[in-house]
Amino acid sequence: MAEQETLLERLIPGDLEHQIPAAIQKALPGGFRNRLLQIGLGLLITFGFAFMVRRWVERREARRRALAPRPAAPALPPVPEPEVLAAIAGMHEPAPLPDDGTQATRYPLLAQPHVALSGPVDRTMYASFREQLAAAPKQGMLVVSLSTPGGDPEVARLMGDEIRLLREYSGREMLFIGKVAVQSAGTLFMAAFPADKRFLTRGTRLLIQEGILDRHLALTGSLDRCAATLKTALHEIEEAARIEEEGFRALVAGTRLPFEDLRARASDGWYVEAEEARSLGLVLDII
């Protein structure tokens, strides 16, 4: 009876002994060698078949995804009409502050000035001005209030220079509020603030007038000495008039009041009601 054909002989037709390298035949015994070849060939066939199946599955899945319908993009909400947008914006705008006739609610900081001055413009007021200015906050808006019957124009200009220098060097915003009466030298101090930073309380009156000189000259000595005394006095008057003009020009800067009109009215003393001052642009508003 013929010897039964092995699986390896069926897979590899021909003479198995001549198809195996001689080096392997010498290294391995006959039965073990056949078994090793069978295992190796079985693994090769198994992994090859698994690889082919995997590639077939991947190709089939890729074809299925390519042919599948794509989901429609979500529809964007319609753009509202301009009228609708305007109506929505109006719903979120803050309600305007009530106008009680004094506009006080629009300027809450003016209710508590950082520097409050009252009385004659003199050295005592200047000392108080310096003390309050030193105690005021070093940052943020600064509010200065004034109520005065007038006084020394030089002191008024001195305080005005302090305000100007502080504003220019620190860049702080400074507001002026006049109360009850701001007369003569007081308006020179007010001129240190820009017109759009000035306010008056209701019923306050401004007095704008030229400087008044009350001076007696005693002329004694030679004619040349008397002439020199008169020239000196004349130069002082002319310089005072020039400085006063600078103050008047600063007062009307940024307003609707021409300098010539102010100069003409100030010669006899001009009382300006708060409402008129606002209409002329001398102050921004009344509270």
C-alpha positions in Angstrom: 0.0 0.0 0.0 1.4 3.4 -1.0 2.4 5.7 1.8 -0.2 8.3 2.5 0.6 11.8 0.9 1.3 14.5 3.5 -0.2 18.0 3.5 3.2 19.5 2.7 3.6 17.3 -0.3 0.2 18.3 -1.6 1.0 22.0 -1.2 4.5 21.8 -2.7 4.4 19.4 -5.6 7.5 17.7 -6.8 10.4 16.3 -5.0 10.3 17.8 -1.5 13.9 16.8 -0.7 15.3 18.8 -3.7 13.2 21.9 -2.9 14.6 22.4 0.6 18.0 24.0 0.8 20.8 21.7 1.6 21.9 23.8 4.6 18.5 23.4 6.3 18.4 19.6 5.5 21.7 19.2 7.2 20.8 21.4 10.3 17.4 19.8 11.0 16.4 16.1 11.4 13.9 14.8 8.8 10.7 14.6 10.8 11.2 17.9 12.7 12.2 19.6 9.5 9.0 18.6 7.8 6.9 19.8 10.7 8.7 23.2 10.7 8.1 23.7 7.1 4.4 22.9 7.5 4.0 25.4 10.4 5.9 28.2 8.5 3.9 27.7 5.3 0.6 27.6 7.3 1.5 30.9 9.0 2.3 32.5 5.7 -1.0 31.4 4.2 -2.9 32.5 7.3 -1.4 36.0 7.5 -1.6 36.5 3.7 -5.3 35.6 3.7 -6.0 37.9 6.7 -4.2 40.8 4.9 -6.3 40.3 1.8 -9.5 40.2 3.8 -8.5 43.4 5.7 -7.7 45.3 2.5 -11.1 44.2 1.0 -13.0 45.4 4.1 -11.2 48.8 4.1 -11.9 49.3 0.4 -15.5 48.4 0.8 -15.9 50.8 3.8 -14.2 53.7 1.9 -16.5 53.1 -1.1 -19.5 53.1 1.3 -18.5 56.4 2.9 -17.9 58.0 -0.5 -21.3 57.0 -1.8 -23.2 58.0 1.4 -25.2 61.3 1.2 -23.6 64.2 3.1 -25.7 65.9 5.8 -27.0 69.3 4.8 -25.4 72.4 6.4 -27.4 74.0 9.2 -29.5 76.9 8.0 -28.3 80.3 9.3 -30.8 82.5 11.0 -32.2 85.3 8.8 -30.5 88.7 9.2 -32.9 91.1 10.9 -34.0 94.1 9.0 -32.4 97.5 9.9 -35.6 98.7 11.5 -35.7 95.6 13.8 -32.1 96.2 14.8 -32.8 99.8 15.6 -35.7 98.8 17.8 -33.7 96.2 19.6 -30.9 98.7 20.2 -33.4 101.2 21.6 -34.6 98.7 24.1 -31.1 98.5 25.7 -30.3 102.2 25.8 -30.3 103.6 29.3 -33.2 105.9 30.1 -32.2 109.6 30.0 -31.8 111.3 33.3 -34.7 113.4 34.3 -34.3 117.1 33.5 -35.3 118.9 36.7 -34.4 122.3 35.4 -31.1 122.4 37.2 -29.3 119.5 35.5 -27.9 118.6 38.9 -28.4 114.9 38.3 -26.1 115.1 35.2 -23.1 116.3 37.2 -23.0 114.4 40.5 -19.3 115.3 41.2 -20.2 119.0 41.5 -22.2 118.4 44.7 -19.1 117.9 46.8 -16.2 120.1 45.6 -12.7 119.1 46.6 -11.7 122.7 47.1 -14.4 125.1 48.4 -13.5 128.8 48.5 -15.6 131.7 49.8 -15.0 135.3 50.9 -12.8 138.0 49.6 -10.0 137.0 47.2 -7.0 137.7 49.4 -4.0 136.0 51.0 -6.2 134.2 53.5 -8.2 132.6 50.6 -4.9 131.7 48.9 -3.7 129.9 52.1 -7.0 128.0 52.3 -6.8 127.2 48.6 -3.3 125.7 49.0 -4.3 123.6 52.0 -7.4 122.2 50.4 -5.5 121.5 47.1 -2.8 119.6 49.0 -5.5 117.5 50.8 -7.5 116.8 47.6 -7.1 113.4 45.8 -4.0 113.2 43.6 -5.8 111.5 40.8 -9.1 111.9 39.0 -11.3 114.9 38.4 -10.8 117.9 40.6 -13.8 120.2 41.4 -13.2 123.8 42.7 -16.1 126.0 43.9 -15.9 129.7 44.5 -18.2 132.4 46.0 -16.7 135.8 46.3 -17.5 139.5 46.3 -14.2 140.2 44.6 -10.8 141.1 45.9 -7.1 141.2 44.9 -6.7 140.4 41.2 -3.1 139.4 41.7 -4.2 136.7 44.2 -6.9 135.5 41.7 -4.3 135.2 38.9 -1.9 133.4 41.3 -4.6 130.7 42.2 -5.4 130.5 38.5 -1.8 129.8 37.6 -1.8 127.0 40.2 -4.7 125.5 38.5 -3.2 125.9 35.0 0.1 124.3 36.0 -1.6 121.4 37.8 -3.8 120.7 34.8 -0.9 120.9 32.3 1.6 118.8 34.3 -0.8 116.1 35.5 -3.3 116.1 32.7 -6.2 116.0 35.2 -9.7 117.3 34.3 -10.7 120.3 36.5 -14.1 121.8 36.9 -15.2 125.2 38.3 -18.5 125.9 39.9 -19.5 129.4 40.9 -22.0 129.8 43.7 -24.2 132.8 44.6 -21.8 135.5 43.5 -18.6 135.4 41.4 -17.5 139.1 41.1 -14.6 141.0 39.8 -11.4 139.1 40.8 -13.5 135.9 41.0 -14.1 136.0 37.3 -10.4 136.2 36.7 -9.9 133.0 38.7 -12.8 131.4 36.7 -11.0 132.3 33.5 -8.3 129.9 34.4 -10.7 127.1 33.6 -11.8 126.3 30.0 -15.3 127.5 29.2 -16.6 124.0 28.8 -15.4 123.2 32.4 -17.3 126.0 34.1 -20.6 125.8 35.9 -22.8 128.0 37.9 -25.5 127.3 40.5 -29.0 128.6 39.8 -29.3 132.3 40.6 -25.6 133.0 40.6 -24.5 136.3 39.2 -21.2 137.2 37.7 -19.7 140.7 37.9 -17.2 141.5 35.1 -15.6 144.9 35.5 -12.4 146.8 34.8 -10.0 147.3 37.6 -10.6 150.4 39.7 -7.6 152.4 40.8 -7.8 154.6 44.0 -4.4 156.2 44.3 -3.2 159.7 45.2 0.2 160.9 44.0 2.1 163.5 45.9 4.2 165.5 43.5 7.1 167.2 45.3 10.5 168.1 44.2 11.9 169.2 40.9 10.0 169.1 37.7 12.1 166.2 36.4 11.4 164.2 39.6 7.6 164.9 39.3 7.7 163.9 35.6 9.5 160.6 36.5 6.9 159.9 39.2 4.1 160.4 36.8 5.7 158.2 34.1 6.2 155.4 36.6 2.6 155.6 37.7 1.5 155.6 34.0 3.6 152.6 33.3 2.0 150.7 36.2 -1.5 151.6 35.0 -0.7 150.5 31.4 0.8 147.2 32.5 -2.2 146.5 34.8 -4.5 147.2 31.8 -2.5 144.8 29.7 -2.7 142.0 32.3 -6.4 142.7 32.7 -6.9 142.4 29.0 -5.2 139.0 29.1 -7.7 137.9 31.7 -10.7 139.1 29.8 -9.5 137.3 26.6 -9.1 134.1 28.6 -12.6 134.5 30.0 -14.2 134.7 26.5 -12.0 132.1 24.9 -14.2 129.3 23.5 -17.4 131.3 24.1 -19.9 133.1 21.9 -19.0 136.5 23.4 -16.7 138.7 21.4 -13.9 140.3 23.4 -14.9 143.8 22.2 -18.4 143.4 23.6 -17.1 142.2 26.9 -14.6 145.1 27.1 -17.4 147.7 26.3 -19.7 146.3 29.0 -17.1 145.8 31.6 -16.1 149.5 31.7 -19.2 150.3 33.8 -19.4 146.9 35.5 -21.5 144.2 33.9 -23.7 141.9 36.0 -24.4 138.6 34.1 -27.2 136.3 35.2 -26.5 132.6 35.2 -28.9 132.0 32.3 -27.3 134.7 30.2 -23.8 133.4 31.0 -24.9 130.0 29.8 -26.4 131.4 26.6 -23.2 133.3 25.9 -21.1 130.2 26.5 -19.3 131.7 29.5 -20.3 128.6 31.4 -21.3 125.1 30.2 -24.4 124.7 32.3 -26.4 125.7 35.4 -27.1 123.3 38.3 
